[in-house]
Amino acid sequence: MHISKLQVFNCIYLVLFALLMIPLMQNEPFLVAFGFYHENYFILLFIYVHLYLYTVDIPMRILLHKMSRYFELEADTYSVKVGYGKA
């Protein structure tokens, strides 16, 4: 169930970030702050991706890696418990 748990966490995380970004991307003063005076979907996507990658994504990836390592340790412990490894 570890993979399912990580997938659900990842999906919830992406949906929440998208829901937070929608009002921001429809805000004209937000675009003007970046020097864009008309709506361009390519520019919006570019800003969205950069905001995502350089703000929220870094701590979330750290958390996801920590969860992944914990699940890996849990799986290794279980394999030793059922006799497929050495303690």
NORUR-V541604 format. One record per residue. RES is the residue in one letter. SS is DSSP state (@ for helix, = for strand, . for the rest). PSI is psi in degrees with one decimal (NA if undefined). Layout:
BEGIN
res & ss & psi
RES & SS & PSI
RES & SS & PSI
END
This chain:
BEGIN
res & ss & psi
M & . & -3.6
H & @ & -43.7
I & @ & -41.7
S & @ & -42.2
K & @ & -44.2
L & @ & -39.2
Q & @ & -43.4
V & @ & -45.3
F & @ & -44.1
N & @ & -42.3
C & @ & -44.3
I & @ & -42.7
Y & @ & -45.4
L & @ & -39.6
V & @ & -43.7
L & @ & -42.1
F & @ & -40.7
A & @ & -41.3
L & @ & -31.8
L & @ & -31.0
M & @ & -24.9
I & @ & -50.8
P & @ & -33.0
L & @ & -40.3
M & @ & -21.8
Q & . & 5.8
N & . & 111.8
E & @ & -41.1
P & @ & -27.9
F & @ & -45.6
L & @ & -39.7
V & @ & -33.8
A & @ & -28.0
F & . & 1.8
G & . & 15.3
F & . & 123.0
Y & . & 1.4
H & . & 154.3
E & . & 125.2
N & . & 120.5
Y & @ & -30.4
F & @ & -44.0
I & @ & -42.3
L & @ & -44.0
L & @ & -42.9
F & @ & -47.0
I & @ & -42.8
Y & @ & -48.8
V & @ & -42.1
H & @ & -40.3
L & @ & -39.4
Y & @ & -49.7
L & @ & -32.8
Y & @ & 4.2
T & @ & -78.7
V & @ & -32.1
D & @ & -36.2
I & @ & -55.0
P & @ & -32.0
M & @ & -38.3
R & @ & -37.8
I & @ & -45.7
L & @ & -43.3
L & @ & -38.5
H & @ & -37.8
K & @ & -44.0
M & @ & -41.9
S & @ & -43.4
R & @ & -37.2
Y & @ & -43.9
F & @ & -36.5
E & @ & -44.0
L & @ & -41.3
E & @ & -41.7
A & @ & -40.7
D & @ & -41.1
T & @ & -41.0
Y & @ & -41.6
S & @ & -37.1
V & @ & -39.8
K & @ & -37.4
V & . & 3.0
G & . & 15.6
Y & . & 13.2
G & . & 179.6
K & . & 143.5
A & . & NA
END
